[in-house]
Amino acid sequence: MLDLVRCEFTKLKRRKITLMLIVLSCFFPLIVVMTTKNGMSGDLSTHYLKMRFDLSFTMTQGYGLVFLAPCLIGMLATILFFMERDNDTFKNIKTVPVTITKMILAKICVLFIYGTLFSLTSVSFTIFFSWILKVGIIYDLAYKLGFSIIFGLVITIASLPIVVIIVYFNKSYLVSTLLAFFYSILNWGIIGLFGTAKFLNLFPVICAMDWTSGKLVDHVIKDNLSKEAYIMFPSDLYAFLVLGVTLFLSLMLMIRFYKKWTR
């Protein structure tokens, strides 16, 4: 399995994906921190300065990663799943004692690694720019960095349905990338239409965002958190059930659709 994962990483290395990951994880945090800095008042109290840092951190997580991560996962999946098709290597794969299931699992492992690295580097750049630009007081770093790893894993699971759609339609790179962007926009559109309705947590991305927000709430300044926000936080059992079902069904469907390509 490790050899398969290494092979999948080699595919992405040829496409300069790592460079794109670094640029994406650097660019958005810089915009967020600069926006936070422009909105600062002359208040120099510790409470206020911690709140400004929390604003940068939560905006990076809530707006940057929730929107950009599904797009990134979709783009990575397009490359990983379409290379065998485009290079017509399915016949060669059949001669090697590697099952389709193992191939799919190796690709998913790579998606999880990149999703986690994207989350971790985004938060790291948020901390770095906050320090360089003197935006608020940086605190509780261990928790926030650890939280970013958990968030990366969770948002990757929530992004798997778009991978299933990409594999199912089996279209061009452009169409698949547009599908990934549409999936991200759709989630924000649903939130905009229905607000704090509880059924929204049936959607994996929204469930991931609300569950992680509920875990984060005790580690940030809560001055601007409305009472309605607490209604949206799902329980651990509910979140694990939604995300667990999403992971299981996504894997089963990907294996089924991918097997059709090799026939």
C-alpha positions as a Markdown table, in Angstrom:
| # | Residue | x | y | z |
|---|---|---|---|---|
| 1 | Met | 0.0 | 0.0 | 0.0 |
| 2 | Leu | 2.9 | 2.4 | 0.8 |
| 3 | Asp | 4.4 | 1.8 | -2.6 |
| 4 | Leu | 1.0 | 2.6 | -4.2 |
| 5 | Val | 0.8 | 5.9 | -2.2 |
| 6 | Arg | 4.3 | 6.8 | -3.2 |
| 7 | Cys | 3.4 | 6.2 | -6.9 |
| 8 | Glu | 0.4 | 8.5 | -6.6 |
| 9 | Phe | 2.6 | 11.2 | -5.1 |
| 10 | Thr | 4.9 | 10.9 | -8.0 |
| 11 | Lys | 2.1 | 11.6 | -10.4 |
| 12 | Leu | 1.2 | 14.8 | -8.6 |
| 13 | Lys | 4.9 | 15.8 | -8.4 |
| 14 | Arg | 5.0 | 16.0 | -12.2 |
| 15 | Arg | 2.1 | 18.4 | -12.2 |
| 16 | Lys | 3.7 | 20.9 | -9.7 |
| 17 | Ile | 0.8 | 20.3 | -7.3 |
| 18 | Thr | 2.9 | 21.0 | -4.2 |
| 19 | Leu | 3.8 | 24.4 | -5.5 |
| 20 | Met | 0.1 | 25.2 | -6.1 |
| 21 | Leu | -0.8 | 24.0 | -2.6 |
| 22 | Ile | 1.8 | 26.3 | -1.0 |
| 23 | Val | 0.6 | 29.3 | -3.1 |
| 24 | Leu | -3.1 | 28.7 | -2.2 |
| 25 | Ser | -2.4 | 28.2 | 1.5 |
| 26 | Cys | -0.3 | 31.4 | 1.5 |
| 27 | Phe | -2.4 | 33.7 | -0.6 |
| 28 | Phe | -5.8 | 33.5 | 1.2 |
| 29 | Pro | -4.4 | 33.9 | 4.8 |
| 30 | Leu | -2.5 | 37.0 | 3.7 |
| 31 | Ile | -5.8 | 38.5 | 2.4 |
| 32 | Val | -7.6 | 37.5 | 5.6 |
| 33 | Val | -4.9 | 39.0 | 7.9 |
| 34 | Met | -4.7 | 42.2 | 5.9 |
| 35 | Thr | -8.5 | 42.5 | 6.1 |
| 36 | Thr | -8.4 | 42.0 | 9.8 |
| 37 | Lys | -5.6 | 44.6 | 10.2 |
| 38 | Asn | -7.6 | 47.2 | 8.3 |
| 39 | Gly | -10.6 | 46.7 | 10.5 |
| 40 | Met | -8.7 | 47.2 | 13.8 |
| 41 | Ser | -9.4 | 50.1 | 16.1 |
| 42 | Gly | -7.1 | 51.7 | 18.6 |
| 43 | Asp | -8.1 | 49.3 | 21.4 |
| 44 | Leu | -4.9 | 47.8 | 22.8 |
| 45 | Ser | -6.6 | 45.6 | 25.4 |
| 46 | Thr | -5.5 | 41.9 | 25.6 |
| 47 | His | -9.1 | 40.8 | 25.1 |
| 48 | Tyr | -9.6 | 42.8 | 21.9 |
| 49 | Leu | -6.2 | 41.8 | 20.4 |
| 50 | Lys | -6.9 | 38.1 | 21.0 |
| 51 | Met | -10.3 | 38.6 | 19.4 |
| 52 | Arg | -8.7 | 40.0 | 16.3 |
| 53 | Phe | -6.3 | 37.1 | 16.0 |
| 54 | Asp | -9.2 | 34.7 | 16.4 |
| 55 | Leu | -11.0 | 36.5 | 13.7 |
| 56 | Ser | -8.2 | 35.9 | 11.2 |
| 57 | Phe | -8.0 | 32.2 | 12.3 |
| 58 | Thr | -11.7 | 31.5 | 12.1 |
| 59 | Met | -12.0 | 33.3 | 8.7 |
| 60 | Thr | -9.2 | 31.2 | 7.3 |
| 61 | Gln | -10.9 | 28.1 | 8.5 |
| 62 | Gly | -14.5 | 29.0 | 7.8 |
| 63 | Tyr | -14.2 | 30.9 | 4.5 |
| 64 | Gly | -10.9 | 29.9 | 3.1 |
| 65 | Leu | -10.7 | 26.2 | 3.8 |
| 66 | Val | -14.4 | 25.3 | 3.6 |
| 67 | Phe | -14.5 | 26.9 | 0.2 |
| 68 | Leu | -11.0 | 26.1 | -1.2 |
| 69 | Ala | -10.5 | 22.6 | 0.2 |
| 70 | Pro | -13.2 | 20.9 | -1.8 |
| 71 | Cys | -11.9 | 22.7 | -4.9 |
| 72 | Leu | -8.4 | 21.5 | -4.2 |
| 73 | Ile | -9.6 | 17.9 | -3.4 |
| 74 | Gly | -11.6 | 17.9 | -6.7 |
| 75 | Met | -8.6 | 19.1 | -8.7 |
| 76 | Leu | -6.3 | 16.5 | -7.1 |
| 77 | Ala | -8.8 | 13.7 | -7.6 |
| 78 | Thr | -9.2 | 14.7 | -11.3 |
| 79 | Ile | -5.4 | 14.2 | -11.8 |
| 80 | Leu | -5.1 | 11.1 | -9.7 |
| 81 | Phe | -8.1 | 9.3 | -11.3 |
| 82 | Phe | -7.8 | 10.4 | -14.9 |
| 83 | Met | -4.1 | 9.6 | -15.4 |
| 84 | Glu | -4.6 | 5.9 | -16.1 |
| 85 | Arg | -7.5 | 6.8 | -18.5 |
| 86 | Asp | -5.5 | 9.4 | -20.4 |
| 87 | Asn | -2.4 | 7.4 | -20.7 |
| 88 | Asp | -4.3 | 4.2 | -21.5 |
| 89 | Thr | -2.5 | 2.2 | -18.8 |
| 90 | Phe | -5.4 | 0.1 | -17.6 |
| 91 | Lys | -4.2 | -2.9 | -19.5 |
| 92 | Asn | -0.8 | -2.6 | -17.8 |
| 93 | Ile | -2.4 | -2.3 | -14.4 |
| 94 | Lys | -4.2 | -5.6 | -14.9 |
| 95 | Thr | -0.9 | -7.4 | -15.4 |
| 96 | Val | 0.3 | -6.2 | -11.9 |
| 97 | Pro | -1.2 | -8.0 | -8.8 |
| 98 | Val | -2.9 | -4.8 | -7.6 |
| 99 | Thr | -6.6 | -4.7 | -7.0 |
| 100 | Ile | -8.8 | -1.7 | -7.9 |
| 101 | Thr | -9.8 | -1.4 | -4.3 |
| 102 | Lys | -6.1 | -0.9 | -3.3 |
| 103 | Met | -5.6 | 1.6 | -6.0 |
| 104 | Ile | -8.6 | 3.7 | -4.9 |
| 105 | Leu | -7.5 | 3.5 | -1.2 |
| 106 | Ala | -4.0 | 4.8 | -2.2 |
| 107 | Lys | -5.5 | 7.7 | -4.1 |
| 108 | Ile | -7.8 | 8.5 | -1.2 |
| 109 | Cys | -4.8 | 8.4 | 1.2 |
| 110 | Val | -3.1 | 11.0 | -1.0 |
| 111 | Leu | -6.1 | 13.2 | -0.9 |
| 112 | Phe | -6.2 | 13.0 | 2.9 |
| 113 | Ile | -2.5 | 13.9 | 3.2 |
| 114 | Tyr | -2.9 | 16.9 | 0.8 |
| 115 | Gly | -6.1 | 18.0 | 2.5 |
| 116 | Thr | -4.5 | 17.9 | 5.9 |
| 117 | Leu | -1.3 | 19.7 | 4.7 |
| 118 | Phe | -3.4 | 22.4 | 3.1 |
| 119 | Ser | -5.3 | 23.0 | 6.3 |
| 120 | Leu | -2.1 | 23.0 | 8.4 |
| 121 | Thr | -0.1 | 25.3 | 6.1 |
| 122 | Ser | -3.0 | 27.7 | 5.8 |
| 123 | Val | -3.3 | 28.1 | 9.5 |
| 124 | Ser | 0.5 | 28.3 | 9.8 |
| 125 | Phe | 0.6 | 31.1 | 7.3 |
| 126 | Thr | -2.2 | 32.9 | 9.1 |
| 127 | Ile | -0.2 | 32.8 | 12.3 |
| 128 | Phe | 3.0 | 33.9 | 10.5 |
| 129 | Phe | 1.3 | 36.9 | 8.8 |
| 130 | Ser | -0.5 | 37.8 | 12.0 |
| 131 | Trp | 2.9 | 38.0 | 13.7 |
| 132 | Ile | 4.6 | 39.9 | 10.8 |
| 133 | Leu | 1.8 | 42.4 | 10.4 |
| 134 | Lys | 1.2 | 42.7 | 14.2 |
| 135 | Val | -2.4 | 41.7 | 14.0 |
| 136 | Gly | -3.7 | 40.9 | 17.4 |
| 137 | Ile | -2.1 | 38.7 | 20.1 |
| 138 | Ile | -1.2 | 35.2 | 19.0 |
| 139 | Tyr | -2.1 | 32.6 | 21.6 |
| 140 | Asp | -3.1 | 28.9 | 22.1 |
| 141 | Leu | -0.9 | 27.9 | 19.1 |
| 142 | Ala | -0.7 | 24.2 | 20.0 |
| 143 | Tyr | -4.5 | 23.8 | 20.0 |
| 144 | Lys | -5.0 | 25.8 | 16.8 |
| 145 | Leu | -2.3 | 23.8 | 14.9 |
| 146 | Gly | -3.7 | 20.5 | 16.2 |
| 147 | Phe | -7.2 | 21.7 | 15.3 |
| 148 | Ser | -6.1 | 22.5 | 11.8 |
| 149 | Ile | -5.0 | 18.8 | 11.3 |
| 150 | Ile | -8.4 | 17.5 | 12.5 |
| 151 | Phe | -10.1 | 20.1 | 10.3 |
| 152 | Gly | -8.1 | 19.0 | 7.3 |
| 153 | Leu | -9.1 | 15.3 | 7.8 |
| 154 | Val | -12.8 | 16.2 | 8.3 |
| 155 | Ile | -13.1 | 18.6 | 5.4 |
| 156 | Thr | -11.4 | 16.0 | 3.1 |
| 157 | Ile | -14.1 | 13.4 | 4.1 |
| 158 | Ala | -16.8 | 16.0 | 3.4 |
| 159 | Ser | -15.2 | 16.7 | 0.0 |
| 160 | Leu | -15.3 | 13.1 | -1.2 |
| 161 | Pro | -18.8 | 13.3 | -2.8 |
| 162 | Ile | -17.4 | 15.6 | -5.4 |
| 163 | Val | -14.8 | 13.0 | -6.1 |
| 164 | Val | -17.5 | 10.4 | -6.6 |
| 165 | Ile | -19.3 | 12.8 | -9.1 |
| 166 | Ile | -16.0 | 13.4 | -11.0 |
| 167 | Val | -15.3 | 9.7 | -11.3 |
| 168 | Tyr | -18.9 | 9.0 | -12.3 |
| 169 | Phe | -19.1 | 11.6 | -15.1 |
| 170 | Asn | -15.6 | 10.8 | -16.3 |
| 171 | Lys | -15.3 | 14.1 | -18.3 |
| 172 | Ser | -12.4 | 16.4 | -19.1 |
| 173 | Tyr | -10.2 | 18.2 | -16.6 |
| 174 | Leu | -12.0 | 21.5 | -17.1 |
| 175 | Val | -15.5 | 20.1 | -16.6 |
| 176 | Ser | -14.3 | 18.2 | -13.4 |
| 177 | Thr | -12.6 | 21.3 | -12.0 |
| 178 | Leu | -15.8 | 23.3 | -12.6 |
| 179 | Leu | -17.8 | 20.6 | -10.8 |
| 180 | Ala | -15.5 | 20.9 | -7.8 |
| 181 | Phe | -16.0 | 24.7 | -7.8 |
| 182 | Phe | -19.8 | 24.2 | -8.1 |
| 183 | Tyr | -19.8 | 21.8 | -5.2 |
| 184 | Ser | -18.1 | 24.5 | -3.0 |
| 185 | Ile | -20.4 | 27.3 | -4.1 |
| 186 | Leu | -23.5 | 25.0 | -3.6 |
| 187 | Asn | -22.7 | 24.5 | 0.1 |
| 188 | Trp | -22.4 | 28.3 | 0.7 |
| 189 | Gly | -25.6 | 28.8 | -1.4 |
| 190 | Ile | -27.5 | 26.4 | 0.8 |
| 191 | Ile | -26.3 | 28.2 | 4.0 |
| 192 | Gly | -27.4 | 31.5 | 2.5 |
| 193 | Leu | -30.9 | 30.2 | 1.6 |
| 194 | Phe | -31.7 | 28.3 | 4.8 |
| 195 | Gly | -29.6 | 30.0 | 7.5 |
| 196 | Thr | -29.5 | 28.0 | 10.7 |
| 197 | Ala | -31.9 | 25.2 | 9.8 |
| 198 | Lys | -30.9 | 22.0 | 11.6 |
| 199 | Phe | -31.3 | 19.8 | 8.5 |
| 200 | Leu | -28.3 | 21.5 | 6.9 |
| 201 | Asn | -26.0 | 19.3 | 8.9 |
| 202 | Leu | -27.1 | 16.5 | 6.6 |
| 203 | Phe | -24.8 | 18.0 | 4.0 |
| 204 | Pro | -21.2 | 16.7 | 4.7 |
| 205 | Val | -19.3 | 20.0 | 4.2 |
| 206 | Ile | -21.8 | 22.0 | 6.4 |
| 207 | Cys | -21.8 | 19.3 | 9.0 |
| 208 | Ala | -17.9 | 19.3 | 9.1 |
| 209 | Met | -17.9 | 23.1 | 9.4 |
| 210 | Asp | -20.5 | 23.2 | 12.2 |
| 211 | Trp | -19.0 | 20.3 | 14.1 |
| 212 | Thr | -15.5 | 21.7 | 14.1 |
| 213 | Ser | -16.9 | 25.2 | 15.0 |
| 214 | Gly | -18.6 | 23.7 | 18.0 |
| 215 | Lys | -15.2 | 22.2 | 19.1 |
| 216 | Leu | -13.4 | 25.4 | 18.5 |
| 217 | Val | -15.8 | 27.7 | 20.3 |
| 218 | Asp | -14.3 | 27.1 | 23.8 |
| 219 | His | -10.9 | 28.2 | 22.5 |
| 220 | Val | -11.7 | 31.5 | 21.0 |
| 221 | Ile | -13.1 | 34.9 | 22.1 |
| 222 | Lys | -16.9 | 34.6 | 21.8 |
| 223 | Asp | -18.0 | 38.2 | 21.8 |
| 224 | Asn | -19.6 | 38.1 | 18.4 |
| 225 | Leu | -21.0 | 34.6 | 18.5 |
| 226 | Ser | -24.8 | 34.7 | 18.3 |
| 227 | Lys | -27.1 | 32.3 | 20.3 |
| 228 | Glu | -28.4 | 31.0 | 17.0 |
| 229 | Ala | -24.9 | 29.7 | 16.2 |
| 230 | Tyr | -25.1 | 27.1 | 19.0 |
| 231 | Ile | -28.2 | 25.6 | 17.5 |
| 232 | Met | -26.2 | 24.6 | 14.4 |
| 233 | Phe | -23.5 | 22.7 | 16.3 |
| 234 | Pro | -24.2 | 18.9 | 15.8 |
| 235 | Ser | -23.4 | 16.4 | 18.5 |
| 236 | Asp | -20.3 | 14.1 | 18.1 |
| 237 | Leu | -22.5 | 11.1 | 17.4 |
| 238 | Tyr | -24.4 | 12.9 | 14.7 |
| 239 | Ala | -21.3 | 14.3 | 13.1 |
| 240 | Phe | -19.5 | 10.9 | 13.1 |
| 241 | Leu | -22.6 | 9.3 | 11.6 |
| 242 | Val | -22.9 | 11.8 | 8.8 |
| 243 | Leu | -19.2 | 11.8 | 8.0 |
| 244 | Gly | -18.8 | 8.1 | 8.5 |
| 245 | Val | -21.7 | 7.3 | 6.0 |
| 246 | Thr | -20.2 | 9.9 | 3.6 |
| 247 | Leu | -16.8 | 8.2 | 3.7 |
| 248 | Phe | -18.2 | 4.6 | 3.4 |
| 249 | Leu | -20.6 | 5.4 | 0.5 |
| 250 | Ser | -18.0 | 7.5 | -1.3 |
| 251 | Leu | -15.5 | 4.7 | -1.2 |
| 252 | Met | -18.0 | 2.1 | -2.4 |
| 253 | Leu | -19.2 | 4.2 | -5.2 |
| 254 | Met | -15.7 | 5.2 | -6.4 |
| 255 | Ile | -14.7 | 1.6 | -6.5 |
| 256 | Arg | -17.8 | 0.6 | -8.4 |
| 257 | Phe | -17.5 | 3.5 | -11.0 |
| 258 | Tyr | -13.7 | 3.0 | -11.4 |
| 259 | Lys | -14.1 | -0.7 | -12.1 |
| 260 | Lys | -16.4 | 0.2 | -15.0 |
| 261 | Trp | -13.5 | 2.1 | -16.6 |
| 262 | Thr | -11.2 | -1.0 | -16.5 |
| 263 | Arg | -13.6 | -3.3 | -18.2 |
